[in-house]
C-alpha cells in the first residue's frame, strides 16, 4: 500500500452476498451510502467494467453534491474495484466542492470474505492520476476520510441488521 492510500477493515453480521448486493443494487445502495444524515438518490447504476454509478447526496440543510463510480473490476460476491469522483448531474468529473486541490480520481478496492455468516470488508484506495499537490491534500484529510468512512460503514451495518 502506498503512503497516500487508506485501508479500513470492518466485519458485518451479514452474509457476503447481502453485503455485495448492498454495494451493487441501486435500491440498497441508496439506503446507506454517504455521509451520516444525508439522503442518497441513485440516478444510474450500470454494474459492469466501464459502467457508471451516478448519485446525488443531499444534506439535511438542502446542500446537494453529485458523485460517480466508474467500475473497473467486478467479481461477485468478493471484489469490487471502482474509481470515485465528484461529478455534475450528467456524470462529468468535476473538482470537489470543498477544495481546488482535491484529487479528481480516487480508486477503491473492496474485498469481501465470509466466515460463519459474517462478512469482513477490506477497503483500500487512494488518489490516482494525481499531482503532488493533490496527493498532499488527500493525505492532509486522511483522519477525516477515515472518520467519514467509519460513519458510512456504521450506516451500512445498521442497514444490514435491518435485513
Secondary structure, DSSP 4 states (H G I P E B T S, - for coil): --TT-EEEEEEESS-HHHHHHHHH-HHHHTTT-SSTT-EEEEEEE--STT-EEEEEEE-TTS-EEEEEEEEEEEETTTEEEEEEEEE-TT--B---TT-SSS-S-EEEEEEEEEETTEEEEEEEEEESS--HHHHHHHHHTHHHHHHHHHHHHHHHHHHHHH-
